Amino acid sequence: MTFSSALEAFLEGRFEESLAACDALSLRDDANRYEVALLRARILLRFGLGDQALEALRECAWTPTSVDQYVTAQMLRGAAHVRMGQVERGEALLAEASVLARDAHPTIRAELALHLGIAYFQLQRWDDAQTQLASVEPREDIIYARAVQYLGWVAYMRGNLERGAELFHDSLAALATSKRGDRYLEANILQSIASVSGELFQTDRWLAIERRINAFDWTQDGLARPRFWIAMYASIISETMGQAGAARAWARKAEATASNTAYRVLAQCRIAAIFRGLREAGAQREFVERAKELYGTLNVAELAQDQKPLPLFLAEEMALAGMHDEALPLLAHYRADIAPTIAVPGDERYLAVELAVEGFVREAAGDYKIAIRLLSEAYRLQRKQGLRRRSSELALHLARLTGAKRYSDFATKALAGVAPSYWMAVQLAELGASGGPNLTETEKAILVHLVRGSAYKEIAAARHISWKTVSNHVQMLFRKFAVNSRGQLAAEAIRRGLVALNEQGESRGA
């Protein structure tokens, strides 16, 4: 076993083999031991093990004799701290290395720019991140591919998802021509492409990406996270293509291959959402109940960073499944205990979901004025962030509630490329079609009052009839709409477009 063979394995992306080779080397030369320490640190960083990378660097006490060695060691220390979440400390070390890197090898300078860009990205310093990442030139091979991927995430976080999608595809193309291999990078790029494709309803290049996903070797270590999220996003994309069976299959794959309980809960929420779109309320509620029961076995304090929004997404599915009393405590728990730990300045993605969940609960309680205000703000935030799928769902909801044309106009434009059988496209078509039983003018007027929340005596006074007559009309409306309560009747009248609410939550005949 030689250092050259360990380095060759690393450059070809065979990281476990390279690490094993490093561990097997018996070196007497301090300089060689230092080079091995640097290589081990690089490998451990690709595994996401920042603490072990730092330990590998500490084990080598030999003082570097070249600028390249010193800059590389300092860069890897900084990158390790960033990986560990100590971003300010990592950025300071990387900035120090950058000052000394003027005479370093161009590839080392390019790698340093990549790590600085990643640190600035974590710190939400978008301009600085873009400057560093964009300075990496195509000749830098796999370093360039990684830089382009992060440029895509900068565009994503700035709300320009279309540009982000193009950069992710560019990154995958750069990786395909790279002389080096990195399965972690490929898996993460595929996850990035899947995430934006589902959110933007981009299906034109999906079949080629799906073939690549299916051909990828997911059995290797360290790929559980991207594998899970790719299956979740593939389920969403299949839905938009009108392939409900494929959507369920991908969601089941996410559940079956989930590496922990938190991921299984998320997968069950995804399955519930599929049945919600198909209007199979019984199956929807069954999977929400399963998710809720499984969630109860979790230690929420141990959730990984990408799992922390789990209570929020579970609360959303509960609210949409009619489990409002159970959704509110979960939402309150998320806001009090979890949201402060993932809050990032300028990132309003999760705030929009919070507002939407509360809006759904308020709507179910008949507080239409407050519900419309909350849902409208959630819609505004999601549009601002370029989240087309999520903002379309809220636009459809608000169009049914208020009858405001601007919401249906947005949904019409956003959903232009989806399959006609996709559930949002079906609901959009229903918005323009009249529905419901034949009603008398009195029944129509009473519906408006009921949605407004008026009591029988108030309706009777307004219509100049007795409260008993009002009660008889309401019972007839129950039969015509096949409902059992005033709340169900009001919700059904709004859903069918027979009664609309203005932006202040006041009802009127549609």
Residue, then its C-alpha position, 0 to 999 in steps of 0.5 A: m500500500t502506497f500513498s499514491s494508491a490512496l490518493e488515486a482512490f480518493l481522486e476516483g471517488r472511492f473514499e472508503e478505500s482511500l481512507a483504509a489505505c491511509d490507515a494502513l500506511s506505515l510512514r517514517d517520513d514526517a512530510n509524508r505523514y503530513e500529506v496523509a493527514l491532509l488526505r484523511a481530513r479531506i476524506l472525512l470532510r466528504f463523509g461530513l465528519g468535521d470533528q474527525a477531520l480536525e482530529a486527523l489534522r491535530e495528530c500530525a504535529w509536523t510543521p509545514t514547510s510550504v505555502d501549499q501545505y499551510v494553506t491547505a491545512q488551514m483551509l481544511r480546519g476552517a471547512a471542518h468547523v463549518r461542517m460542525g456548525q461553527v460557521e463564524r469560526g470556520e469563516a475566520l480560519l478560511a479568511e486567514a488562509s485566503v490572505l496567505a494563498r496568493d502564492a499557493h497552487p491555483t487548484i488550492r486557491a479554487e478549493l479555498a474559494l469554494h469553502l469560503g463560498i460555502a461558509y458565506f452561504q451558511l451565513q446568508r451572505w449571498d453576495d459574498a458567497q456568489t463572488q467566491l463561488a463564481s471565481v472558480e473556473p471550469r478548468e478546476d474540474i470537480i471543484y468547479a462542479r461543486a461551486v456551480q451546485y452551491l451557486g444554484w442554492v444561492a439562487y434558490m435562497r434568493g427566490n430565483l428557483e428557475r436560475g437555481a434549477e439551471l445551475f443544478h443541471d449545469s453542475l451535473a453536466a460538469l460532473a459528467t465531464s470531470k476527471r474525478g469522481d464523487r458519488y456524494l456530490e452526484a447524489n446531492i446534485l440529483q436531490s437538488i434537481a428533484s427538489v426544484s423540479g417538483e416545486l416548479f412543475q418542471t417535468d421536461r427533463w425529469l425522465a432522464i434524471e429519473r433514469r439516472i436516479n434508478a441506475f445510481d448505486w445507493t447501497q454505498d454508505g452515507l447516501a441515506r439522506p439524499r436517497f430519502w429526499i429524492a424519493m419524496y421529491a420524485s413522488i411530488i413530480s409524479e403527482t404533477m405528471g398525473q401519475a398517482g400510482a407512481a407518486r404512491a410508489w415513490a412515497r412508499k420507497a421513501e418510507a421503506t428505505a427511511s433510515n430513521t423514524a423521523y423520515r418515516v413520519l415524513a413519508q407517511c405525511r407525503i402518502a396522506a397528501i397524495f390521498r388528499g389530492l385524490r379526495e380519498a379522505g378515509a385513506q388520507r386520515e389513516f396515514v395522518e393517524r399513522a404519522k401522528e402515532l409514530y411521531g409520538t415515539l420520537n425524541v424531538a430534541e434529537l431531530a437532525q437539521d433537515q428533520k426539525p420542521l417535521p412537527l410543522f408539516l405533520a400539523e399541516e397534514m392534520a389541519l388539512a385532514g380535519m384534525h384541527d384540535e390536534a394540529l394546534p398544540l403541535l403548531a404551538h410546540y413547533r413555534a415555542d421549541i423548534a422554530p427558534t433553533i432553525a430560524v435563519p434571517g431572511d428565510e421565511r419558508y417555514l413561517a409561511v407554512e406556520l401561517a397556512v396551518e393556523g389559517f386552515v384551523r381558523e377557517a374550520a372554526g368559522d373565523y374567515k376574516i382571520a383565516i383569509r388574512l393568515l392564508s394571504e400572508a402565507y401565499r405572499l411569502q411563498r410567491k416571494q420565495g418562488l415556491r410555485r407549487r406551494s403558492s399555487e395550492l394556497a392560491l386555489h384555496l384563497a380563490r375558493l374562499t374569496g372568489a378573487k380573480r387574482y388568485s385563480d389567475f395566478a394558479t392558471k399561469a402556474l399550473a399551465g404545464v401540469a397534467p390535467s389529472y393533477w389534483m390542483a389542475v382538477q380543482l382549478a377547472e372546478l373553480g370555473a364550473s358551477g356546482g351544487p344542487n338547485l337552490t331557491e333565492t331564499e336558500k342562496a341568501i340564507l347560505v350567505h348569512l350562514v357563512r357569515g356566522s349569523a344566528y337564526k334570529e338574525i337571519a330571520a330579521a334580515r329576511h323578514i321571516s320567522w326563525k322557525t322558517v329559517s330552521n326549516h330552510v337550513q334543514m333542507l339545505f342539509r339534505k341537499f348538500a348531504v351534510n350534518s352541521r352548519g360548519q359543514l354546510a358553510a364549508e361545502a358552499i364555499r368549496r362549490g363556489l356558491v358563496a365567496l368571501n371578500e378579502q375581509g372575510e365577509s360573505r357574499g353570493a357568488 
